[in-house]
Amino acid sequence: MMKISKTTLIYIYAVALCLMTFLFAKRVITSFNTNEFDYFKLVANLILIVYFIIKIVKLGKEQNNQDPTSLK
């Protein structure tokens, strides 16, 4: 099985974070226009955004704390 590097995971999470942020903003704007707020979708989307931020920060710290010799 192919192992995915931490750098690749950070990029995948960053793309997912951008997508989820776009969807969240789209839902909020749509909700303001229609005055119908779907709180479950908004909260679920916000939880995923926070999860992706935490994962990116955690992986970034691990990546920065590696030995310079192991980055080759």
Biopython code that builds the backbone (N, CA, C, O; Angstrom):
import numpy as np
from Bio.PDB.StructureBuilder import StructureBuilder

atoms = [
    (1, "MET", "N", (0.839, -1.178, 0.000)),
    (1, "MET", "CA", (0.000, 0.000, 0.000)),
    (1, "MET", "C", (0.888, 1.247, 0.000)),
    (1, "MET", "O", (1.898, 1.309, 0.701)),
    (2, "MET", "N", (0.494, 2.219, -0.788)),
    (2, "MET", "CA", (1.280, 3.438, -0.911)),
    (2, "MET", "C", (1.025, 4.356, 0.283)),
    (2, "MET", "O", (-0.122, 4.617, 0.647)),
    (3, "LYS", "N", (2.112, 4.841, 0.886)),
    (3, "LYS", "CA", (1.989, 5.732, 2.032)),
    (3, "LYS", "C", (1.978, 7.180, 1.549)),
    (3, "LYS", "O", (2.792, 7.576, 0.716)),
    (4, "ILE", "N", (1.045, 7.958, 2.084)),
    (4, "ILE", "CA", (0.933, 9.365, 1.721)),
    (4, "ILE", "C", (1.782, 10.175, 2.694)),
    (4, "ILE", "O", (1.689, 9.987, 3.907)),
    (5, "SER", "N", (2.603, 11.067, 2.171)),
    (5, "SER", "CA", (3.471, 11.878, 3.030)),
    (5, "SER", "C", (2.643, 12.924, 3.781)),
    (5, "SER", "O", (1.517, 13.244, 3.401)),
    (6, "LYS", "N", (3.229, 13.437, 4.845)),
    (6, "LYS", "CA", (2.541, 14.448, 5.653)),
    (6, "LYS", "C", (2.312, 15.729, 4.862)),
    (6, "LYS", "O", (1.295, 16.401, 5.036)),
    (7, "THR", "N", (3.251, 16.059, 4.003)),
    (7, "THR", "CA", (3.097, 17.264, 3.184)),
    (7, "THR", "C", (1.896, 17.132, 2.255)),
    (7, "THR", "O", (1.127, 18.078, 2.084)),
    (8, "THR", "N", (1.738, 15.957, 1.657)),
    (8, "THR", "CA", (0.593, 15.717, 0.777)),
    (8, "THR", "C", (-0.708, 15.789, 1.558)),
    (8, "THR", "O", (-1.697, 16.339, 1.074)),
    (9, "LEU", "N", (-0.711, 15.234, 2.769)),
    (9, "LEU", "CA", (-1.909, 15.303, 3.608)),
    (9, "LEU", "C", (-2.263, 16.748, 3.956)),
    (9, "LEU", "O", (-3.436, 17.121, 3.967)),
    (10, "ILE", "N", (-1.256, 17.548, 4.235)),
    (10, "ILE", "CA", (-1.509, 18.961, 4.544)),
    (10, "ILE", "C", (-2.174, 19.643, 3.352)),
    (10, "ILE", "O", (-3.125, 20.406, 3.522)),
    (11, "TYR", "N", (-1.674, 19.368, 2.140)),
    (11, "TYR", "CA", (-2.276, 19.969, 0.945)),
    (11, "TYR", "C", (-3.703, 19.476, 0.722)),
    (11, "TYR", "O", (-4.571, 20.258, 0.334)),
    (12, "ILE", "N", (-3.954, 18.197, 0.960)),
    (12, "ILE", "CA", (-5.308, 17.648, 0.802)),
    (12, "ILE", "C", (-6.261, 18.309, 1.791)),
    (12, "ILE", "O", (-7.365, 18.715, 1.426)),
    (13, "TYR", "N", (-5.823, 18.414, 3.053)),
    (13, "TYR", "CA", (-6.659, 19.073, 4.058)),
    (13, "TYR", "C", (-6.867, 20.550, 3.734)),
    (13, "TYR", "O", (-7.944, 21.088, 3.989)),
    (14, "ALA", "N", (-5.861, 21.210, 3.179)),
    (14, "ALA", "CA", (-5.996, 22.627, 2.823)),
    (14, "ALA", "C", (-7.028, 22.815, 1.709)),
    (14, "ALA", "O", (-7.823, 23.755, 1.749)),
    (15, "VAL", "N", (-7.015, 21.931, 0.727)),
    (15, "VAL", "CA", (-8.012, 22.003, -0.351)),
    (15, "VAL", "C", (-9.407, 21.740, 0.212)),
    (15, "VAL", "O", (-10.364, 22.431, -0.137)),
    (16, "ALA", "N", (-9.517, 20.735, 1.085)),
    (16, "ALA", "CA", (-10.805, 20.430, 1.707)),
    (16, "ALA", "C", (-11.285, 21.606, 2.557)),
    (16, "ALA", "O", (-12.477, 21.914, 2.578)),
    (17, "LEU", "N", (-10.362, 22.258, 3.256)),
    (17, "LEU", "CA", (-10.717, 23.422, 4.071)),
    (17, "LEU", "C", (-11.243, 24.556, 3.196)),
    (17, "LEU", "O", (-12.233, 25.199, 3.547)),
    (18, "CYS", "N", (-10.599, 24.806, 2.072)),
    (18, "CYS", "CA", (-11.076, 25.847, 1.149)),
    (18, "CYS", "C", (-12.467, 25.517, 0.630)),
    (18, "CYS", "O", (-13.329, 26.392, 0.555)),
    (19, "LEU", "N", (-12.685, 24.266, 0.274)),
    (19, "LEU", "CA", (-13.995, 23.841, -0.222)),
    (19, "LEU", "C", (-15.068, 24.003, 0.851)),
    (19, "LEU", "O", (-16.149, 24.525, 0.576)),
    (20, "MET", "N", (-14.774, 23.560, 2.069)),
    (20, "MET", "CA", (-15.759, 23.652, 3.144)),
    (20, "MET", "C", (-16.037, 25.112, 3.517)),
    (20, "MET", "O", (-17.170, 25.462, 3.845)),
    (21, "THR", "N", (-15.016, 25.956, 3.468)),
    (21, "THR", "CA", (-15.211, 27.379, 3.758)),
    (21, "THR", "C", (-16.089, 28.027, 2.692)),
    (21, "THR", "O", (-16.954, 28.847, 3.003)),
    (22, "PHE", "N", (-15.860, 27.653, 1.434)),
    (22, "PHE", "CA", (-16.700, 28.167, 0.347)),
    (22, "PHE", "C", (-18.154, 27.738, 0.540)),
    (22, "PHE", "O", (-19.067, 28.553, 0.415)),
    (23, "LEU", "N", (-18.366, 26.452, 0.848)),
    (23, "LEU", "CA", (-19.730, 25.958, 1.040)),
    (23, "LEU", "C", (-20.402, 26.627, 2.236)),
    (23, "LEU", "O", (-21.591, 26.941, 2.192)),
    (24, "PHE", "N", (-19.635, 26.841, 3.303)),
    (24, "PHE", "CA", (-20.186, 27.509, 4.482)),
    (24, "PHE", "C", (-20.620, 28.937, 4.143)),
    (24, "PHE", "O", (-21.719, 29.360, 4.503)),
    (25, "ALA", "N", (-19.759, 29.668, 3.454)),
    (25, "ALA", "CA", (-20.092, 31.045, 3.076)),
    (25, "ALA", "C", (-21.302, 31.075, 2.146)),
    (25, "ALA", "O", (-22.168, 31.941, 2.272)),
    (26, "LYS", "N", (-21.356, 30.130, 1.218)),
    (26, "LYS", "CA", (-22.489, 30.054, 0.292)),
    (26, "LYS", "C", (-23.792, 29.804, 1.047)),
    (26, "LYS", "O", (-24.813, 30.427, 0.756)),
    (27, "ARG", "N", (-23.753, 28.887, 2.021)),
    (27, "ARG", "CA", (-24.962, 28.584, 2.798)),
    (27, "ARG", "C", (-25.383, 29.762, 3.670)),
    (27, "ARG", "O", (-26.574, 30.032, 3.820)),
    (28, "VAL", "N", (-24.411, 30.461, 4.243)),
    (28, "VAL", "CA", (-24.745, 31.615, 5.087)),
    (28, "VAL", "C", (-25.371, 32.717, 4.242)),
    (28, "VAL", "O", (-26.378, 33.303, 4.639)),
    (29, "ILE", "N", (-24.792, 33.004, 3.092)),
    (29, "ILE", "CA", (-25.338, 34.051, 2.219)),
    (29, "ILE", "C", (-26.728, 33.669, 1.731)),
    (29, "ILE", "O", (-27.632, 34.504, 1.711)),
    (30, "THR", "N", (-26.902, 32.417, 1.338)),
    (30, "THR", "CA", (-28.219, 31.948, 0.896)),
    (30, "THR", "C", (-29.230, 32.036, 2.032)),
    (30, "THR", "O", (-30.384, 32.404, 1.816)),
    (31, "SER", "N", (-28.797, 31.698, 3.237)),
    (31, "SER", "CA", (-29.698, 31.755, 4.391)),
    (31, "SER", "C", (-30.129, 33.187, 4.684)),
    (31, "SER", "O", (-31.289, 33.426, 5.019)),
    (32, "PHE", "N", (-29.211, 34.138, 4.563)),
    (32, "PHE", "CA", (-29.579, 35.538, 4.784)),
    (32, "PHE", "C", (-30.544, 36.034, 3.708)),
    (32, "PHE", "O", (-31.440, 36.828, 3.995)),
    (33, "ASN", "N", (-30.365, 35.574, 2.488)),
    (33, "ASN", "CA", (-31.248, 36.012, 1.399)),
    (33, "ASN", "C", (-32.651, 35.453, 1.548)),
    (33, "ASN", "O", (-33.628, 36.143, 1.254)),
    (34, "THR", "N", (-32.766, 34.202, 2.004)),
    (34, "THR", "CA", (-34.076, 33.556, 2.093)),
    (34, "THR", "C", (-34.668, 33.602, 3.493)),
    (34, "THR", "O", (-35.838, 33.266, 3.674)),
    (35, "ASN", "N", (-33.886, 34.011, 4.489)),
    (35, "ASN", "CA", (-34.302, 34.007, 5.897)),
    (35, "ASN", "C", (-34.695, 32.622, 6.388)),
    (35, "ASN", "O", (-35.475, 32.500, 7.333)),
    (36, "GLU", "N", (-34.170, 31.586, 5.765)),
    (36, "GLU", "CA", (-34.387, 30.209, 6.212)),
    (36, "GLU", "C", (-33.026, 29.606, 6.528)),
    (36, "GLU", "O", (-32.283, 29.216, 5.627)),
    (37, "PHE", "N", (-32.712, 29.535, 7.809)),
    (37, "PHE", "CA", (-31.414, 29.030, 8.234)),
    (37, "PHE", "C", (-31.511, 27.540, 8.519)),
    (37, "PHE", "O", (-32.344, 27.103, 9.313)),
    (38, "ASP", "N", (-30.657, 26.764, 7.867)),
    (38, "ASP", "CA", (-30.557, 25.336, 8.151)),
    (38, "ASP", "C", (-29.402, 25.172, 9.135)),
    (38, "ASP", "O", (-28.253, 24.961, 8.749)),
    (39, "TYR", "N", (-29.744, 25.275, 10.413)),
    (39, "TYR", "CA", (-28.708, 25.306, 11.450)),
    (39, "TYR", "C", (-27.895, 24.024, 11.498)),
    (39, "TYR", "O", (-26.699, 24.062, 11.790)),
    (40, "PHE", "N", (-28.525, 22.889, 11.214)),
    (40, "PHE", "CA", (-27.790, 21.620, 11.252)),
    (40, "PHE", "C", (-26.659, 21.621, 10.221)),
    (40, "PHE", "O", (-25.529, 21.250, 10.540)),
    (41, "LYS", "N", (-26.958, 22.033, 8.991)),
    (41, "LYS", "CA", (-25.927, 22.072, 7.945)),
    (41, "LYS", "C", (-24.841, 23.090, 8.275)),
    (41, "LYS", "O", (-23.658, 22.831, 8.059)),
    (42, "LEU", "N", (-25.242, 24.245, 8.797)),
    (42, "LEU", "CA", (-24.262, 25.272, 9.135)),
    (42, "LEU", "C", (-23.332, 24.811, 10.255)),
    (42, "LEU", "O", (-22.121, 25.018, 10.181)),
    (43, "VAL", "N", (-23.893, 24.187, 11.289)),
    (43, "VAL", "CA", (-23.074, 23.711, 12.406)),
    (43, "VAL", "C", (-22.186, 22.559, 11.964)),
    (43, "VAL", "O", (-21.012, 22.508, 12.331)),
    (44, "ALA", "N", (-22.732, 21.628, 11.175)),
    (44, "ALA", "CA", (-21.927, 20.501, 10.689)),
    (44, "ALA", "C", (-20.774, 21.002, 9.828)),
    (44, "ALA", "O", (-19.651, 20.513, 9.942)),
    (45, "ASN", "N", (-21.048, 21.961, 8.980)),
    (45, "ASN", "CA", (-20.009, 22.535, 8.129)),
    (45, "ASN", "C", (-18.950, 23.245, 8.964)),
    (45, "ASN", "O", (-17.758, 23.121, 8.684)),
    (46, "LEU", "N", (-19.369, 23.981, 9.976)),
    (46, "LEU", "CA", (-18.434, 24.689, 10.846)),
    (46, "LEU", "C", (-17.566, 23.713, 11.639)),
    (46, "LEU", "O", (-16.380, 23.966, 11.846)),
    (47, "ILE", "N", (-18.147, 22.603, 12.081)),
    (47, "ILE", "CA", (-17.375, 21.581, 12.800)),
    (47, "ILE", "C", (-16.313, 20.981, 11.889)),
    (47, "ILE", "O", (-15.180, 20.767, 12.319)),
    (48, "LEU", "N", (-16.662, 20.709, 10.644)),
    (48, "LEU", "CA", (-15.677, 20.183, 9.697)),
    (48, "LEU", "C", (-14.563, 21.194, 9.427)),
    (48, "LEU", "O", (-13.399, 20.813, 9.302)),
    (49, "ILE", "N", (-14.905, 22.458, 9.338)),
    (49, "ILE", "CA", (-13.890, 23.493, 9.125)),
    (49, "ILE", "C", (-12.911, 23.523, 10.296)),
    (49, "ILE", "O", (-11.698, 23.578, 10.093)),
    (50, "VAL", "N", (-13.434, 23.488, 11.515)),
    (50, "VAL", "CA", (-12.571, 23.493, 12.702)),
    (50, "VAL", "C", (-11.708, 22.237, 12.732)),
    (50, "VAL", "O", (-10.529, 22.303, 13.081)),
    (51, "TYR", "N", (-12.290, 21.086, 12.367)),
    (51, "TYR", "CA", (-11.531, 19.833, 12.332)),
    (51, "TYR", "C", (-10.365, 19.925, 11.343)),
    (51, "TYR", "O", (-9.246, 19.525, 11.664)),
    (52, "PHE", "N", (-10.623, 20.448, 10.152)),
    (52, "PHE", "CA", (-9.560, 20.571, 9.150)),
    (52, "PHE", "C", (-8.474, 21.538, 9.616)),
    (52, "PHE", "O", (-7.290, 21.296, 9.378)),
    (53, "ILE", "N", (-8.859, 22.625, 10.272)),
    (53, "ILE", "CA", (-7.859, 23.568, 10.787)),
    (53, "ILE", "C", (-6.976, 22.892, 11.824)),
    (53, "ILE", "O", (-5.755, 23.047, 11.801)),
    (54, "ILE", "N", (-7.587, 22.144, 12.732)),
    (54, "ILE", "CA", (-6.817, 21.447, 13.771)),
    (54, "ILE", "C", (-5.869, 20.432, 13.149)),
    (54, "ILE", "O", (-4.713, 20.332, 13.559)),
    (55, "LYS", "N", (-6.348, 19.678, 12.163)),
    (55, "LYS", "CA", (-5.499, 18.672, 11.510)),
    (55, "LYS", "C", (-4.336, 19.327, 10.773)),
    (55, "LYS", "O", (-3.214, 18.824, 10.830)),
    (56, "ILE", "N", (-4.582, 20.433, 10.086)),
    (56, "ILE", "CA", (-3.515, 21.123, 9.353)),
    (56, "ILE", "C", (-2.460, 21.647, 10.318)),
    (56, "ILE", "O", (-1.264, 21.508, 10.060)),
    (57, "VAL", "N", (-2.886, 22.246, 11.425)),
    (57, "VAL", "CA", (-1.932, 22.773, 12.405)),
    (57, "VAL", "C", (-1.128, 21.636, 13.024)),
    (57, "VAL", "O", (0.087, 21.748, 13.187)),
    (58, "LYS", "N", (-1.802, 20.546, 13.367)),
    (58, "LYS", "CA", (-1.122, 19.401, 13.981)),
    (58, "LYS", "C", (-0.094, 18.794, 13.023)),
    (58, "LYS", "O", (1.045, 18.544, 13.417)),
    (59, "LEU", "N", (-0.484, 18.558, 11.782)),
    (59, "LEU", "CA", (0.445, 17.995, 10.804)),
    (59, "LEU", "C", (1.574, 18.970, 10.485)),
    (59, "LEU", "O", (2.711, 18.550, 10.267)),
    (60, "GLY", "N", (1.273, 20.258, 10.456)),
    (60, "GLY", "CA", (2.307, 21.257, 10.211)),
    (60, "GLY", "C", (3.352, 21.278, 11.313)),
    (60, "GLY", "O", (4.547, 21.398, 11.045)),
    (61, "LYS", "N", (2.898, 21.161, 12.554)),
    (61, "LYS", "CA", (3.842, 21.115, 13.673)),
    (61, "LYS", "C", (4.713, 19.870, 13.592)),
    (61, "LYS", "O", (5.923, 19.942, 13.805)),
    (62, "GLU", "N", (4.100, 18.719, 13.282)),
    (62, "GLU", "CA", (4.871, 17.481, 13.149)),
    (62, "GLU", "C", (5.889, 17.601, 12.021)),
    (62, "GLU", "O", (7.031, 17.163, 12.160)),
    (63, "GLN", "N", (5.480, 18.189, 10.918)),
    (63, "GLN", "CA", (6.371, 18.346, 9.768)),
    (63, "GLN", "C", (7.533, 19.278, 10.102)),
    (63, "GLN", "O", (8.665, 19.031, 9.686)),
    (64, "ASN", "N", (7.263, 20.337, 10.842)),
    (64, "ASN", "CA", (8.315, 21.291, 11.198)),
    (64, "ASN", "C", (9.269, 20.750, 12.251)),
    (64, "ASN", "O", (10.415, 21.193, 12.327)),
    (65, "ASN", "N", (8.821, 19.802, 13.064)),
    (65, "ASN", "CA", (9.662, 19.258, 14.125)),
    (65, "ASN", "C", (10.494, 18.069, 13.675)),
    (65, "ASN", "O", (11.234, 17.510, 14.485)),
    (66, "GLN", "N", (10.400, 17.662, 12.418)),
    (66, "GLN", "CA", (11.192, 16.539, 11.916)),
    (66, "GLN", "C", (12.651, 16.942, 11.790)),
    (66, "GLN", "O", (12.984, 18.121, 11.672)),
    (67, "ASP", "N", (13.519, 15.924, 11.817)),
    (67, "ASP", "CA", (14.940, 16.160, 11.573)),
    (67, "ASP", "C", (15.125, 16.667, 10.148)),
    (67, "ASP", "O", (14.436, 16.211, 9.235)),
    (68, "PRO", "N", (16.044, 17.600, 9.949)),
    (68, "PRO", "CA", (16.311, 18.064, 8.578)),
    (68, "PRO", "C", (16.833, 16.940, 7.685)),
    (68, "PRO", "O", (16.652, 16.986, 6.468)),
    (69, "THR", "N", (17.480, 15.933, 8.275)),
    (69, "THR", "CA", (18.005, 14.828, 7.468)),
    (69, "THR", "C", (16.898, 13.900, 6.998)),
    (69, "THR", "O", (17.054, 13.219, 5.984)),
    (70, "SER", "N", (15.764, 13.861, 7.727)),
    (70, "SER", "CA", (14.686, 12.961, 7.330)),
    (70, "SER", "C", (13.782, 13.577, 6.269)),
    (70, "SER", "O", (12.869, 12.912, 5.780)),
    (71, "LEU", "N", (14.019, 14.827, 5.908)),
    (71, "LEU", "CA", (13.191, 15.482, 4.897)),
    (71, "LEU", "C", (13.623, 15.147, 3.478)),
    (71, "LEU", "O", (12.923, 15.491, 2.526)),
    (72, "LYS", "N", (14.758, 14.483, 3.318)),
    (72, "LYS", "CA", (15.265, 14.159, 1.983)),
    (72, "LYS", "C", (14.470, 13.063, 1.346)),
    (72, "LYS", "O", (14.761, 12.664, 0.218)),
]
sb = StructureBuilder()
sb.init_structure("model")
sb.init_model(0)
sb.init_chain("A")
sb.init_seg("    ")
for serial, (resi, resn, name, xyz) in enumerate(atoms, 1):
    if name == "N":
        sb.init_residue(resn, " ", resi, " ")
    sb.init_atom(name, np.array(xyz, "f"), 0.0, 1.0, " ", f" {name:<3s}", serial, name[0])
structure = sb.get_structure()
